[in-house]
Amino acid sequence: MKWLKAALFTLFLLGAGQWCTAQLIEEDTSTASPFFAAKKFDSKGYVGAEAIGGQILKKKGGMLTGLSLNWVMNHKYVLSAKYHVLSSRQNIAYITHPDNVNAEHNLVHHFAGAGFGYILFHNKPVSFHPELAVGWASAKYENGAQKTFRNDYAMLIPALQGVWNATKIFRVGVGVNYRVAFGKEFQSFKSSQLNGVSGVVFLRLGTF
């Protein structure tokens, strides 16, 4: 009879296993949300244009023009590709060749990088947009012999912006930022010459 007991025990184990498997694959008809419930992902984008005026060369004022392409996730998180160019004339001969007061060495300055921001009160008439831009910057000039001198820098630009959400696709605003450059000195031109606080006026076209 041992074989019969063994057979019955085997059938019991097979039946128990089948019942447990059925319980595991049974459809969950409860209203409870899954622990890892997928959330809706909203993706938008806009183009930005900036006029930037402020401190440059430590004690002088200058103007920069900026453009950006921006990806907005869930109306709050912003990833940007940013570009700035110095649009005002800045003669730096007094720095690079102080012995020649009649020289004209006009600074050419560019910045290209990525911005990381967060929009506060995105669904209100006025929102706030703190941002940190990180990227590469260059400074160059030509001397009288048409020889080009150039140096590259790392640059950080923290900013705080106030945005008026005029329509669903058009926004304007103002802000303030601070440029911080890191790099070696060349021709007596130091990275700190690019540092400075600036005011920003901008417009944005697109969805948010």
C-alpha positions in Angstrom: 0.0 0.0 0.0 3.0 2.2 0.2 2.8 2.8 -3.5 -0.8 4.0 -3.2 0.1 6.4 -0.4 3.0 7.7 -2.5 0.7 8.1 -5.5 -2.0 10.0 -3.5 0.7 12.2 -2.0 2.1 13.0 -5.4 -1.4 13.8 -6.7 -1.9 16.1 -3.7 1.3 18.0 -4.4 0.4 18.4 -8.1 -3.1 19.6 -7.2 -1.7 22.1 -4.6 0.8 23.4 -7.1 -1.9 23.8 -9.8 -4.1 25.8 -7.3 -1.2 28.1 -6.3 -0.4 28.7 -10.0 -4.0 29.6 -10.7 -4.0 32.1 -7.8 -0.9 33.8 -9.1 -2.2 34.3 -12.6 -5.8 35.2 -11.6 -6.7 38.6 -12.9 -6.8 41.4 -10.4 -10.2 43.0 -10.6 -9.7 45.2 -7.5 -9.7 49.0 -7.8 -6.4 49.3 -6.0 -3.6 51.0 -8.1 -0.5 48.9 -8.9 2.5 49.7 -6.8 4.5 50.8 -9.9 1.6 52.5 -11.7 2.6 54.3 -14.9 2.1 58.1 -14.8 1.2 60.2 -17.8 4.2 61.8 -19.5 3.7 65.2 -21.1 6.2 66.5 -23.6 6.2 70.0 -25.0 8.7 72.3 -26.6 9.4 76.0 -27.3 11.9 78.4 -28.9 13.4 81.2 -26.9 15.1 84.5 -27.9 17.0 86.6 -25.3 18.5 90.1 -25.1 21.1 90.1 -22.4 22.7 93.3 -21.0 25.1 93.6 -18.2 28.6 93.5 -16.8 31.6 92.3 -18.9 35.3 93.0 -18.7 34.8 93.6 -15.0 33.9 97.3 -15.2 32.2 97.6 -18.6 28.7 97.0 -19.9 27.9 94.9 -22.9 25.1 93.2 -24.8 24.7 89.6 -25.8 22.0 87.9 -28.0 20.8 84.5 -27.1 18.7 81.7 -28.7 17.5 78.4 -27.2 15.6 75.3 -28.0 13.8 73.9 -25.1 12.1 70.6 -24.1 9.5 70.8 -21.3 8.5 67.6 -19.5 5.3 67.4 -17.5 5.0 71.3 -17.7 7.9 71.6 -15.1 11.2 70.2 -16.1 13.1 72.0 -18.8 16.1 70.8 -20.8 17.6 73.4 -23.1 20.2 73.8 -25.8 21.5 77.4 -25.5 23.6 79.8 -27.5 24.9 83.3 -26.7 27.0 85.7 -28.7 28.5 89.0 -27.8 26.7 91.6 -29.9 28.3 94.8 -28.7 31.8 96.0 -29.7 34.4 95.6 -26.9 37.9 96.7 -27.6 40.3 94.7 -25.3 43.6 96.2 -26.6 44.1 97.9 -23.2 44.2 94.4 -21.7 46.1 92.5 -24.4 48.5 95.2 -25.6 48.5 98.1 -23.0 51.6 99.6 -24.6 49.6 100.4 -27.8 46.8 102.7 -26.9 45.7 103.1 -30.6 45.3 99.3 -31.2 41.8 97.9 -31.8 41.4 94.3 -30.7 37.6 93.7 -30.7 36.5 90.8 -28.5 34.5 87.9 -30.1 32.7 85.8 -27.5 30.4 82.8 -27.9 28.7 80.5 -25.5 27.1 77.1 -26.2 25.7 74.7 -23.7 22.9 72.9 -22.0 20.4 74.4 -19.5 18.6 72.6 -16.8 15.6 74.3 -15.3 12.4 73.9 -13.3 9.2 75.9 -13.8 7.3 77.0 -10.6 3.6 77.8 -10.9 3.4 76.7 -14.5 -0.4 76.9 -14.5 -0.5 80.5 -13.1 -0.4 83.8 -15.1 3.1 84.4 -13.8 5.6 81.6 -13.2 9.2 81.4 -12.1 12.0 79.5 -13.9 15.3 78.9 -12.0 17.9 77.5 -14.4 21.6 76.4 -14.5 23.3 76.5 -17.9 26.6 74.6 -18.3 28.8 74.8 -21.4 31.7 76.0 -23.4 32.7 79.6 -24.1 35.3 81.1 -26.3 37.1 84.5 -26.4 39.2 85.6 -29.4 40.5 88.7 -31.2 42.6 89.7 -34.2 45.6 91.9 -33.9 46.8 94.4 -36.5 48.7 91.6 -38.4 45.4 89.7 -38.8 46.7 87.0 -36.4 43.9 85.4 -34.4 44.3 84.8 -30.7 41.8 82.5 -29.1 41.1 80.7 -25.8 38.3 78.3 -24.7 36.7 78.2 -21.3 34.2 76.2 -19.3 31.2 78.4 -18.2 28.4 78.2 -15.7 25.4 80.5 -15.8 22.9 80.3 -13.0 19.7 82.3 -13.6 16.3 83.2 -12.2 13.6 84.2 -14.6 10.1 85.5 -14.2 7.6 84.5 -17.0 4.3 86.1 -18.0 2.2 83.4 -19.6 0.4 85.7 -22.0 -1.1 82.9 -24.1 -0.8 79.1 -24.5 1.9 79.5 -27.1 3.5 82.9 -26.3 5.3 84.0 -23.2 7.6 87.0 -22.3 9.6 87.7 -19.2 12.7 89.2 -17.5 15.4 87.6 -15.5 18.9 87.9 -14.0 21.9 85.7 -14.4 25.6 85.5 -13.5 28.3 84.2 -15.8 31.3 82.4 -14.3 34.1 81.3 -16.6 37.0 78.9 -15.9 40.1 78.7 -17.9 43.7 79.7 -18.4 45.0 83.3 -19.0 46.1 84.2 -22.5 47.6 87.5 -23.7 46.9 88.9 -20.2 43.2 88.2 -20.8 41.8 86.3 -17.8 38.7 84.2 -17.6 37.3 86.5 -14.9 37.0 89.2 -17.7 34.0 87.2 -18.9 32.4 87.0 -15.5 29.5 89.3 -14.6 25.9 89.8 -13.7 23.3 90.5 -16.4 19.7 91.4 -16.9 17.7 89.4 -19.4 14.6 90.2 -21.5 13.2 87.3 -23.4 10.3 85.9 -25.4 9.2 82.2 -25.9 7.1 80.7 -28.6 5.8 77.2 -28.4 3.8 74.9 -26.1 4.6 74.3 -22.4 
